[in-house]
Amino acid sequence: MRLSFFPSVRAAMICSVAVMGLSGAAFAQQTSPLTTPTTIPAVTQAHPADADPTSSTGPTKGTTDPGNAVATPNSAPTATITASKTFSRGKKNVAKDDKVTPSKDTKKALEKEKKADVLIGQDSKLPDKQLYDKALTAMKKGHFDVARLDLQTMLNTYPDSQYQMRAKLAIADTWYKEGGTAALTQAESEYADFRVFFPNVPEAAEAQMRIGDIYFRQMDKPDRDYSKSMHAEEEYRRMLTDYPDSTLVPQAKQRLREVQEVLASREADIASYYATRENWAAVIARYQTVVDTYPLYSHMDDALIGLGDAYEAEARYLRTLRNLPEAGKAKLEALYDGQAADAYRAVVLEHSAAPHVEDARDRLAAMNLPIPVPTKEQLAASEALENSRATYKLVDVARLFIMHQPDTVLAPRSGEPTMTDPKPTLAPTVVAKVKTDFSSAFANAPVPVAATVPAAVAADATASPVAAAVAAPAEPAAPLAFTEVPVATDGGAPAGATSSFNTAAPAAARSGGNGIGVEILTPAARPTSTVNDTPGGLTAVGPKNAAPLPEVERAGEAPDRPNEVASPTPAAQVVGANGKVPKPEFDKKEESSSKHKKKKGLKKIVEPL
């Protein structure tokens, strides 16, 4: 016999769940000043005795009493507890307003969005607006062809729509976001057309910026094709020149700094390559172009040090030359050493916060020159420039390793980029300047070209501008003049011959053997020699007996030799009694075949009977 208040276990469980729900709701109402309506589901009773006295069945199906929980025949009974949203303020209960007040940041973002989109709040039921919104939705989902079709339909159907300008720009944006060489080319054409048709709208600056971004996305590494980098630099400069009041100017300046970082890296890499080949004229030309054109280059200290090293190499080569006048040689050495020192001083003064400033100071110390001290303004400017550069992160290293993109991490974030390229320095210009310096240094003294220039340097005058200057013959100070003088007969020349030489050459050069003279021997008129009958006594070249040699006898003709070997005459065939030719005898001692096996062992010795 069970001693329990509930008739079954199921009824006990239902009652416990209901009590727990009511107690939890009461506890939440006491602890929180604001409560919300709570509905507790109930389980349909299986026995009339399990029914909750608070629940009742309404007279109408599907109706609910607002005060009590009403169970309908088709739904489970529920218990509802409702509490008003109130909070205590002293002794009175004041109802809280349900209105949500936006914050200041939210208001600012909404106002910014409203200013950016001048068409916000327009009638969205217009058909052209619906087509435009549909196209934007398709473009966000990546369906660029569908978006272009909708935009083109809107332009053809509603030519006077207020969304015409934005539709044209959106068509160009679809090509730009699609990517690829062909799509980017089409996007550039669309942006250029938009800039022509709508030159005075703010979106024209955005179109010009996108054209620069198209070339920026296609830029290659510095050691590859640089045509895209040159186009990107041109387009960003045009953006800054044509639209100086646009909000995209800071972004365009930063992109221009990054593009010039790539171009400067290319010039510096080429200069370092020529330095390994000791072509100092090309090294000076490339590094000087970097210094003049790209002042914000991240490795400007290396470029200036390389420029100074090139001038130092020219000075060292000049010291190796011998038999040069010491006055002109010293003048050229001082010129090249001064240019190298100027490059080193520029690193110490203008790039005092650069990583390789100590190398420049060491070179100045090695030249026994004082090391300059930068001013506070120069030090602050250098520190600001170096601090504006970003540092390498793991993401940047992985991106540069995997993707074929140029390295623009060290490009500065401050400073004005170069808007107009100065005249570039070329290697032929450097060689011509060195020749001019060489001529001016040795203007009052002759330069012994043949005695000082090695054969290898004279063969390749492009190895060094100094070598090219030395290898080039110097122009004479006075025009050449020739004078005929008699020559003694005992000097090896015939009597009556004349000698012509350059009288403009200095006397010291002729006497010392360092000058260059031209001597021409002209034989005088002499009677014909009786020995060889040649004028002037010169012996003719050739044998004394000039009679023609007899004709060589021809060899006899060789007999004809046929290549075929004559076959022996066949022997007469013997016919047997049966009218057949017998087979030849077969010697098994010496021969063997498939039918006649060669004798072996004793059979080879014992003759058959």
Secondary structure, 3 states (H helix, E strand, C coil): CCCCCCCCHHHHHHHHHHHHHHHHHHHHHHHCCECCCEEEECCCCCCHHHCCCCCECCCCCCCCCCCCCECCCCCCCEEEECCCEEEEECCEEEECCCCCCCCHHHHHHHHHHHHHCCCCCCCCCCHHHHHHHHHHHHHHCCCHHHHHHHHHHHHHHCCCCCCHHHHHHHHHHHHHHHCCHHHHHHHHHHHHHHHHHCCCCCHHHHHHHHHHHHHHHCCCCCCCCCHHHHHHHHHHHHHHHHCCCCCCHHHHHHHHHHHHHHHHHHHHHHHHHHHHCCCHHHHHHHHHHHHHHCCCCCCHHHHHHHHHHHHHHHHHHHHHCCCCCHHHHHHHHHHHHHHHHHHHHHHHHHCCCCCCHHHHHHHHHHCCCCCCCCCHHHHHHHHHHHHCCCCCCHHHHHHHHHCCCCCCCCCCCCCCCCCCCCCCCCHHHHHHHHHHHHHHHCCCCCCCHHHHCCHHHHHCHHHCHHHHHHHCCCCCCCCCCECCEECCHHHCCCCCCEEECECCCCHHHHHHCCCCCCCEEECCCCCCCCCCCCHHHCCCCCCCCCCCCCCCCCCCCCCCCCCCCCCCCCCCCCCCCCCCCCCCCCCCCCCCCCCCCCCCHHHHCCCCC
